[in-house]
């Protein structure tokens, strides 16, 4: 029986317990976890600001996690299908804040939306830290 590859994507800036939990849950859905880390330019386009940690630092953080088997730089949201096919993704996992937005790749893999960890978000953490100063 062939191994099931799970693929997921994210910025993973200001890494927190919500990131850990979603990656652990994603890893449980298969035998191999591949993670696309948003390029700095993609993060600026999506969120209107550069990430706190640059793309090389974020790649290093994610690749150091024991549940992660491979990482790559995600250059474009529109290339999801290409990344899934390139890395042999059998299951695409995304947070439920993206629910329904990636159903269009359901012809090449299963699509699963996992609930986010309540009360934890990178944006919220950044705003909290800024308010302390």
C-alpha positions as CSV (number, residue, x, y, z in Angstrom):
1,X,0.0,0.0,0.0
2,X,1.4,3.4,-0.9
3,X,2.0,6.1,1.6
4,X,-0.6,8.9,1.8
5,X,1.0,12.4,1.5
6,X,-0.7,15.3,3.2
7,X,0.1,18.8,2.0
8,X,-0.7,22.1,3.7
9,X,0.2,25.7,3.3
10,X,0.7,28.7,5.6
11,X,2.7,31.7,6.5
12,X,3.7,30.4,9.9
13,X,4.8,33.8,11.1
14,X,5.3,34.3,14.8
15,X,5.0,30.5,15.3
16,X,2.5,29.6,18.0
17,X,0.6,26.6,19.5
18,X,-2.1,26.9,16.9
19,X,0.4,26.2,14.2
20,X,1.8,23.2,16.2
21,X,-1.7,21.8,16.6
22,X,-2.8,22.2,13.0
23,X,0.4,20.6,11.7
24,X,0.1,17.7,14.2
25,X,-3.6,17.1,13.1
26,X,-2.6,17.3,9.5
27,X,0.2,14.8,10.0
28,X,-2.2,12.4,11.5
29,X,-4.2,12.2,8.2
30,X,-1.4,10.5,6.3
31,X,2.1,9.1,6.4
32,X,4.1,12.1,5.1
33,X,3.5,15.8,5.7
34,X,4.7,18.4,3.1
35,X,4.4,22.1,4.0
36,X,4.3,25.0,1.7
37,X,5.6,28.2,3.5
38,X,4.3,31.4,2.0
39,X,7.1,33.5,0.3
40,X,7.7,36.9,1.8
41,X,6.2,38.5,-1.4
42,X,3.1,36.4,-1.2
43,X,2.6,37.3,2.5
44,X,2.9,41.0,1.6
45,X,0.3,40.5,-1.2
46,X,-2.1,38.6,1.1
47,X,-1.7,40.6,4.3
48,X,-0.4,43.9,3.3
49,X,2.7,43.6,5.5
50,X,6.0,41.7,5.5
51,X,6.2,38.8,7.9
52,X,8.0,39.3,11.2
53,X,10.3,36.4,10.4
54,X,11.6,36.2,6.8
55,X,10.9,33.3,4.6
56,X,14.3,31.5,5.2
57,X,13.7,31.7,9.0
58,X,10.1,30.4,8.7
59,X,11.3,27.5,6.5
60,X,13.9,26.7,9.1
61,X,11.3,26.7,11.9
62,X,8.8,24.5,10.0
63,X,11.5,22.0,8.7
64,X,12.7,21.5,12.3
65,X,9.4,20.1,13.4
66,X,9.3,16.3,13.8
67,X,5.9,16.0,12.1
68,X,7.1,17.7,9.0
69,X,8.8,15.7,6.3
70,X,9.4,18.3,3.6
71,X,9.0,22.1,3.2
72,X,9.0,24.3,0.1
73,X,8.3,28.0,-0.7
74,X,4.8,28.8,-1.9
75,X,5.1,31.6,-4.4
76,X,1.4,31.9,-5.4
77,X,-2.0,30.9,-4.1
78,X,-3.1,30.2,-7.7
79,X,-0.5,27.4,-8.0
80,X,-2.0,25.1,-5.3
81,X,-3.0,22.4,-7.9
82,X,0.6,22.5,-9.3
83,X,2.1,22.1,-5.8
84,X,-0.3,19.3,-4.9
85,X,0.7,17.4,-8.1
86,X,4.4,18.2,-7.8
87,X,4.6,16.9,-4.2
88,X,2.2,14.0,-4.7
89,X,-0.4,15.3,-2.3
90,X,-3.3,12.9,-1.5
91,X,-4.9,15.2,1.0
92,X,-4.9,19.0,1.1
93,X,-5.3,20.4,4.7
94,X,-6.2,24.0,5.3
95,X,-7.6,25.9,8.3
96,X,-11.3,26.3,8.4
97,X,-10.9,30.1,7.8
98,X,-10.4,28.9,4.2
99,X,-13.4,26.6,4.2
100,X,-14.7,26.0,0.6
101,X,-12.0,28.2,-1.0
102,X,-9.9,25.2,-2.2
103,X,-12.7,22.7,-3.1
104,X,-11.6,23.3,-6.7
105,X,-8.6,21.0,-6.2
106,X,-10.9,18.2,-5.0
107,X,-10.5,16.4,-8.4
108,X,-6.8,15.7,-7.6
109,X,-6.9,15.1,-3.8
110,X,-9.1,15.1,-0.8
111,X,-9.6,18.5,0.8
112,X,-9.9,18.8,4.6
113,X,-10.5,22.0,6.5
114,X,-9.4,21.8,10.1
115,X,-10.7,24.1,12.9
116,X,-8.4,26.7,14.1
117,X,-7.2,26.9,17.7
118,X,-9.6,29.3,19.4
119,X,-8.2,32.6,20.7
120,X,-4.8,32.1,19.0
121,X,-3.8,34.0,15.9
122,X,-0.6,35.5,14.6
123,X,-2.3,38.8,13.9
124,X,-3.7,38.9,17.4
125,X,-0.3,38.1,18.9
126,X,1.4,40.8,16.9
127,X,-1.2,43.3,18.0
128,X,-0.9,42.2,21.7
129,X,2.9,42.5,21.6
130,X,2.7,46.0,20.0
131,X,0.3,47.1,22.7
132,X,2.8,46.2,25.4
133,X,5.4,48.6,24.1
